[in-house]
């Protein structure tokens, strides 16, 4: 299949969409509930349109992820274009640690092409998978163009070591995951709902006094994305507690509201309810 152009693979994606959306009905109830709670002001017709767009995009990203495994460096650099790579590089050139925050939006796996745009270390932060087969696949995929995947539990130690040695690096954190119930330390209002957040990226950024950037991505067309870095702070240690996380979530929410079909609506983001967590404590 990798012998064929990406546009041919999208024909397979169209077939997967029909199966996933109409036959298997993959997590349809989860998606519908998330959209209803996030956009109560929208009509059912509008939410259905978003849901269909999401499933189309979900199938596209699955095909794109598999295709990325064999993509050439020339093609890999072209599928995600960075509009202002000079922003992180200006800090990296001064020996700073750059923390990039992003959500499960557009094709976050393809953003592992960042080493094709910079000469500095790049750590995509990940959570270890239970399956050794999938773990090996994603590690190879993410490191294809020179990235150094870094398991979440090892992140602080590695970045602190780099910081102390004056080694600049960029670290990418997906921060819209659902925290485990014992990890919940803070709640925000996100997409019209009380939402528990993971504070790991903020804590690391504050410890190393890092530069925090939000990666706002746009899907230009199938197989073509653009990323613009937004400066959140260049002195993380001086920010009040929770400020970095709240600013980034606001930027992510703005992005989702603009083009909601490209966020991961099938994720059970709100399985923890604030009142239930309070009662359990």
Secondary structure, 3 states (H helix, E strand, C coil): CCCCCHHHHHHHHHHHHHHHHHHHCCCHHHHHHHHHHHCCCCCHHHHHHHHHHHHHHHHHHHHHHHHHCCCCHHHHHHHEEECCHHHHHHHHCCCCEEEEEECCECCHHHHHHHHHCCCCEEEEEECCCCCHHHHHHHHHHHCCCCCCCEEHHHHHHHHHHHHHHCCCEEEEEECCCCCCHHHCCCEEEECCEEEECCCHHHHHHHHCCCEEEEEEEEEEECCEEEEEEEEEECCHHHCCCCHHHHHHHHHHHHHHHHCHHHECCCCCCCCCCHHHHHHHC
